[in-house]
């Protein structure tokens, strides 16, 4: 089963989360989606979705994103689940593998939600051990994602960003920066979102997630709910801009999990991420040139421009956005319910 | 300070029990009430797992009304939360839970239909092997009682109720004539995955015995014997052609424990 695919590196540009209503269209249309990310747990069985992903993997670079490993569980990892994740990685040979800084399993129950940790030395030792176990099992570095949180533990001795930085130092893992999660947690727990991003070790960030949130009013409490159910909101784009300004281009995923729209909407969002990144990098180059010109008589200073990475304008993504305006695309989709059920 | 494992246990019980047993002083949420924020996790867990069950049991939802289904699902989740994160396996115990629910004691058809829907979910997550044709074995010596291997997704269900009729009647929107569909009539259902769909078929007693015996590796001879015992007119040729025609046969081979095999090895 291994070595079935040619290696396809994930580019530092936009990709989309593959969702079951889009699989048939992805297979027939093969649109330009820079890369794909799937939830590992959806591909641990042997259903039709697994065969479809094997076909898509021949065309698209792939990221496998776990949601059920519960890296923060004090009781340790579910070894059976880790073995299933290892088999998924062996089967699909993804370029990136990621999981969450969270726990979902305790007292013998899986809560199907990502719960926050008490950020202290005890938790750091537990998560570090679990991350090392995963990296040893998969024989690769994994990326760990920051969490969207609605509450925190009063006895934490560090914040989440400090915890992640320490985790990187201890385990050599990478980071998946979920910009929407930063916005949600920063609002809900009242801290500075940009300061959170600035506190992360930039070189460790191997991927970015973009998604949306809902705003709920409960009495006097305005709480942001991480729902992944609409377009990326302006406040998240602004924070993404801050992140790219600091980090340079990174593989950036559009996540959409509820009320999933037609495929072209996701492709359009990925295109916006590419355009924004290209714009930031272009402005930085211009600024660097201007500075070089004005300081021509002084000792030239070579500015680092993130390795001169260019984010090429995704031509096919532009086509995708153009298609989004054509109603015929959505009519050509297979019945959502049937496809969803089949891949559930 | 509580060890992390104890803290997580207390938190998990609070999330599942819909009752904040965790001490509020352990939690913080800026200026907000942390116990109010805890309810978000409670709702997320209950809501997402209910959605999982509704996706697996759509006909059951229609049979009992969505509000009742949500109530039953909520109780099931509280008492029997998933034990692993592979949610494709969550819901196996739900039909039995419905059967034991007092409110549904005079509606056994609900739990029976849920049993059919769970089998469909299992089949959709099962592997699908390349089907073989009868012609492939024209020149193969298979002995008197070969093993016939069937698709691993094949599920066989016997019910005292007309579960397939009910399931079929609920595949389209619109009203369902409950009087004609909800009848106490035994139905033997075979189902298996075909691509990203499931095929379902009704079987008679002899055919069910034949398929069941083959599925459990009893071999061709014993499967035929069982079918003929139930129906002396059982048409073996038609039964075989149907199995191949439906793409259910994945391999035919000399039985591992056949006499001729044993002699050959000695």
Interface residues (C-beta under 8 A of the other chain):
Chain A: X41 X44 X45 X46 X47 X48 X49 X51 X52 X67 X68 X69 X70 X73 X74 X75 X78 X80 X81 X84 X103 X104 X105 X106 X107 X108 X109 X110 X111 X112 X113 X115 X117 X118 X122 X123 X126 X150 X151 X152 X153 X154 X155 X188 X189 X190 X218 X219 X221 X223 X225 X338 X339 X340 X341 X342 X343 X344
Chain B: X1 X3 X4 X5 X7 X8 X9 X11 X12 X13 X15 X16 X25 X26 X27 X28 X29 X30 X31 X32 X33 X34 X36 X37 X38 X40 X41 X44 X45 X48 X49 X52 X55 X56 X58 X81 X82 X83 X84 X85 X86 X87 X88 X121 X124 X125 X126 X127 X128 X193 X195 X196 X197
